[in-house]
């Protein structure tokens, strides 16, 4: 076994299911206020990476950046998640879906996030994989219009599909711009692939169709893409068929476990750490157990230890280091 790998070597080996010097690890959080400018977000992301030396940088723009240019208004949500919530939807009538503007990814809120990637990539100099966060077209539609998406899906599906086509095309161009600016792939987040929200038939028609269109358009031998399936009672088997190299979900909160997922997905699994309570509140012994258990469930192959989703902004430094140190300690005794 190689005694010391750099981030790229470790991630690439893990992706192939090969032996690694230690299991790769990464954690991510939002940066409220700092994420309001390209320079602010880039500085935060570079600082975070230099502080903890993660094996992968999951870029952290505000979760609502993709709908600002279509008129959605947002504010920071109180609490320690650091996310933003809608105060005014950008779309209020089904007839507006086909009229969505074809946004320029180099302008407005989208342009700001492309610039943030460029600035951070320039500082990190290719030392670590950087994945830009993008949202599935159906997720973006929900952020844009709220609950009316469910009604439009069943009452005006033709109009909604025209809107999803526009959103998908804009998402593709934005992702391509980020790759050109220095990202090495995307963190593709879907917040709709849950049986609590849609039937599998509905998601296949209005979600997966456009998800796969986006992912196929940006896939290449050079990109590394991660799928994040948000929520409970997720459509894991459907998600596992997507053209991605990694998959991430709330494995501590919903089926499947990491062990179960290994036989259902051929790529790299990302998870093991409960982002809802444990990582922020502890105790440290439980955090260390989760990190060890993630490695043990998978035999240390095809696994990157990470959170089920975004960790709280008040997560103590000692808790973050407990995850990193536990993975390092496990490698030392092998």
C-alpha positions in Angstrom: 0.0 0.0 0.0 1.2 3.5 -0.8 2.4 5.1 2.4 1.3 8.6 1.5 -1.1 9.8 -1.1 -2.1 13.3 -2.0 -5.8 14.3 -2.2 -6.2 13.5 -5.9 -4.4 10.1 -5.6 -6.6 9.2 -2.6 -9.9 10.2 -4.2 -9.0 8.5 -7.5 -8.0 5.3 -5.8 -11.2 5.3 -3.7 -13.3 5.9 -6.8 -11.8 2.7 -8.3 -12.3 0.7 -5.2 -8.6 0.4 -4.7 -6.6 0.4 -1.5 -5.9 3.8 0.0 -3.4 5.0 2.6 -6.5 6.2 4.5 -10.1 6.7 3.7 -10.8 10.2 2.2 -12.8 12.6 4.3 -14.6 15.9 3.7 -17.1 18.1 5.6 -18.9 21.2 4.4 -21.0 24.1 5.8 -22.6 27.4 4.6 -21.0 30.8 4.9 -23.8 33.3 5.6 -22.9 36.9 4.8 -19.5 35.9 3.4 -21.4 34.0 0.6 -23.0 37.3 -0.5 -20.0 38.2 -2.7 -17.7 36.1 -4.9 -14.6 37.1 -3.1 -16.2 36.5 0.3 -17.3 33.0 -0.6 -13.9 32.2 -2.3 -12.0 33.4 0.8 -14.2 31.3 3.1 -13.8 28.1 1.0 -10.0 28.5 0.8 -9.8 29.3 4.5 -11.9 26.2 5.3 -9.7 23.9 3.1 -6.5 25.3 4.4 -7.7 24.8 8.0 -8.7 21.2 7.7 -7.0 19.9 4.5 -10.0 17.9 3.3 -9.7 15.5 0.4 -12.5 17.2 -1.5 -13.9 20.7 -1.5 -17.7 20.8 -1.8 -18.3 24.4 -2.8 -20.9 26.2 -0.7 -22.8 29.0 -2.5 -26.1 29.9 -0.9 -28.7 27.3 -1.7 -31.0 29.8 -3.4 -28.5 31.3 -5.8 -30.0 29.6 -8.8 -33.4 31.4 -8.5 -32.3 34.9 -7.7 -32.0 35.9 -11.4 -35.5 34.7 -12.0 -36.9 37.0 -9.4 -37.1 35.0 -6.2 -36.3 37.0 -3.1 -34.7 35.4 -0.1 -33.4 36.0 3.4 -31.1 34.1 5.8 -33.0 31.5 7.8 -32.5 32.0 11.5 -30.4 29.3 13.2 -27.1 27.5 12.5 -27.8 26.0 9.1 -26.7 29.2 7.3 -29.2 28.7 4.5 -31.5 31.1 2.9 -35.3 30.8 2.4 -37.7 32.4 -0.1 -39.8 35.4 1.0 -41.2 36.0 -2.5 -41.5 33.4 -5.2 -40.1 34.2 -8.7 -43.0 32.5 -10.4 -46.7 32.5 -9.4 -48.6 31.4 -12.5 -48.4 28.2 -14.5 -48.4 30.3 -17.7 -45.0 31.7 -16.6 -43.0 28.5 -17.0 -42.5 28.7 -20.8 -41.6 32.4 -20.4 -38.6 31.9 -18.1 -35.6 33.9 -19.3 -32.6 32.0 -20.7 -30.1 33.2 -18.2 -26.5 34.1 -19.0 -24.3 32.1 -16.5 -21.7 34.9 -16.5 -24.1 37.5 -15.3 -26.1 38.2 -12.1 -26.2 35.7 -9.3 -25.0 32.9 -11.5 -22.0 34.9 -12.7 -21.1 35.7 -9.1 -20.8 31.9 -8.3 -18.7 31.3 -11.4 -16.4 34.0 -10.3 -16.2 32.6 -6.8 -15.1 29.2 -8.2 -12.5 30.9 -10.4 -11.0 32.8 -7.4 -11.0 29.8 -5.1 -9.5 27.5 -7.8 -6.8 30.1 -8.5 -5.8 30.0 -4.8 -6.0 26.2 -4.4 -4.0 25.6 -7.6 -5.4 22.2 -8.4 -4.3 20.6 -5.1 -7.7 19.1 -4.3 -10.9 18.3 -6.3 -13.5 21.1 -6.2 -17.2 20.4 -6.8 -19.6 23.2 -7.5 -23.0 22.8 -6.0 -25.8 22.8 -8.6 -29.4 21.8 -8.1 -31.6 19.5 -10.1 -34.1 21.3 -12.5 -37.1 20.1 -10.4 -35.4 21.3 -7.2 -34.8 24.7 -8.8 -38.4 24.8 -9.9 -39.6 24.2 -6.4 -37.2 26.9 -5.0 -38.6 29.2 -7.7 -42.3 28.6 -7.3 -42.8 26.7 -4.1 -45.6 24.2 -3.6 -47.5 25.2 -6.7 -45.1 22.9 -8.6 -47.1 19.9 -7.3 -50.3 21.3 -8.7 -48.8 22.3 -12.0 -47.3 18.9 -12.4 -50.8 17.4 -12.3 -52.9 20.1 -13.8 -50.5 21.8 -16.3 -47.7 19.3 -17.0 -47.1 20.7 -20.5 -46.3 24.1 -19.1 -44.2 22.8 -16.3 -42.1 20.7 -18.7 -41.4 23.7 -20.8 -40.1 25.5 -17.8 -38.0 22.5 -16.7 -36.4 22.4 -20.2 -35.4 26.0 -19.8 -34.1 25.4 -16.3 -32.1 22.4 -17.4 -30.5 24.3 -20.3 -29.5 27.1 -18.0 -28.2 24.6 -15.4 -26.0 23.0 -18.1 -24.5 26.3 -19.2 -23.9 27.3 -15.6 -22.2 24.0 -14.8 -20.0 24.2 -17.9 -19.0 27.8 -17.0 -18.0 26.6 -13.5 -15.9 23.7 -15.0 -14.2 26.2 -17.3 -13.5 28.4 -14.3 -11.7 25.7 -12.4 -14.2 23.3 -10.8 -13.5 19.6 -11.3 -17.1 18.4 -11.2 -20.4 19.2 -9.6 -22.3 18.3 -6.4 -25.7 17.7 -8.0 -28.4 18.0 -5.4 -31.9 16.8 -5.8 -34.4 17.6 -3.1 -37.3 15.8 -4.8 -36.3 12.1 -5.1 -38.2 11.1 -2.0 -41.4 9.0 -1.8 -42.7 11.5 0.8 -42.9 14.1 -2.0 -43.5 12.3 -5.3 -44.3 8.9 -6.6 -41.4 7.2 -8.5 -43.4 7.6 -11.8 -43.8 11.4 -11.2 -40.1 11.8 -10.3 -39.0 9.8 -13.3 -41.0 12.0 -15.6 -40.5 15.4 -14.1 -37.2 14.9 -12.2 -34.9 12.2 -13.5 -35.6 13.1 -17.2 -34.0 16.5 -16.7 -31.4 15.4 -14.1 -29.9 12.9 -16.5 -30.0 15.5 -19.3 -27.9 17.8 -17.2 -25.5 15.1 -16.0 -24.9 13.7 -19.4 -24.1 17.1 -20.8 -21.3 17.8 -18.3 -19.9 14.3 -18.0 -16.4 13.6 -19.3 -13.3 11.6 -18.5 -12.0 14.6 -16.6 -15.0 15.4 -14.4 -15.9 13.9 -11.0 -19.6 14.3 -10.1 -21.4 13.6 -6.9 -25.2 13.1 -6.6 -26.8 14.3 -3.3 -30.2 12.8 -2.6 -31.9 14.9 0.0 -34.5 13.9 2.5 -36.1 10.7 3.9 -37.5 7.6 2.2 -35.4 8.4 -0.9 -35.5 6.7 -4.3 -32.0 5.3 -3.9 -32.1 2.7 -6.6 -33.3 5.2 -9.1 -30.6 7.6 -8.0 -28.0 4.9 -8.2 -28.7 4.5 -11.9 -27.6 8.1 -12.6 -24.3 8.8 -14.5 -22.3 10.0 -11.5 -19.1 8.8 -9.8 -20.3 9.5 -6.2 -23.5 9.4 -4.2 -24.3 11.1 -0.9 -27.5 10.9 1.3 -28.6 11.0 4.9 -27.4 7.5 5.5 -27.7 7.9 9.3 -31.4 8.9 9.0 -32.9 7.0 6.1 -32.5 3.8 4.1 -30.1 2.5 2.9 -27.1 2.1 5.2 -23.7 2.4 3.7 -23.3 -1.4 3.9 -26.6 -1.9 2.0 -25.7 0.8 -0.5 -22.4 -0.8 -1.5 -24.2 -3.6 -3.4 -26.6 -1.1 -5.0 -24.2 1.5 -6.4 -20.8 0.8 -8.1 -19.3 4.2 -7.4 -18.0 6.0 -4.3 -20.3 6.3 -1.3 -20.1 9.6 0.7 -21.5 9.7 4.2 -21.3 8.2 7.7 -21.7 11.4 9.7 -25.1 12.6 11.1 -25.3 16.3 10.1 -28.6 16.9 11.9 -27.5 16.7 15.5 -24.4 14.6 16.3 -21.7 16.6 14.4 -22.7 19.8 16.1 -23.8 18.6 19.6 -21.7 15.5 20.0 -20.7 13.8 22.2 -17.3 13.3 20.6 -17.4 9.6 21.3 -20.4 9.3 19.1 -18.8 11.3 16.3 -15.8 9.1 16.5 -18.0 6.0 16.5 -19.8 7.2 13.3 -16.5 7.8 11.5 -15.2 4.3 12.5 -18.5 2.6 11.7 -18.6 4.2 8.2 -15.2 2.7 7.4 -16.1 -0.6 9.0 -19.4 -0.9 7.1 -17.6 -0.6 3.8 -14.4 -2.3 4.6 -12.6 1.0 3.8 -13.3 0.6 0.1 -15.4 3.0 -2.1 -16.1 5.3 0.8 -15.5 9.0 1.5 -16.4 9.8 5.1 -18.6 12.9 5.0 -21.9 14.4 6.3 -25.4 13.4 5.1 -25.8 17.1 4.2 -24.6 20.5 5.3 -23.2 20.6 8.8 -24.3 23.5 11.1 -22.3 26.7 11.2 -21.8 26.3 15.0 -20.1 22.9 14.7 -17.1 23.0 17.1 -13.6 22.7 15.7 -13.0 19.7 18.0 -15.9 17.8 16.5 -14.6 18.4 12.9 -11.1 17.3 13.9 -12.6 14.2 15.6 -13.8 13.0 12.3 -10.5 13.6 10.5 -8.4 12.1 13.4 -10.5 9.0 13.7 -10.1 8.2 10.0 -6.3 8.8 10.3 -6.1 6.6 13.4 -7.9 3.8 11.7 -5.3 3.9 8.8 -2.5 3.8 11.3 -3.5 0.5 12.9 -4.2 -1.3 9.7 
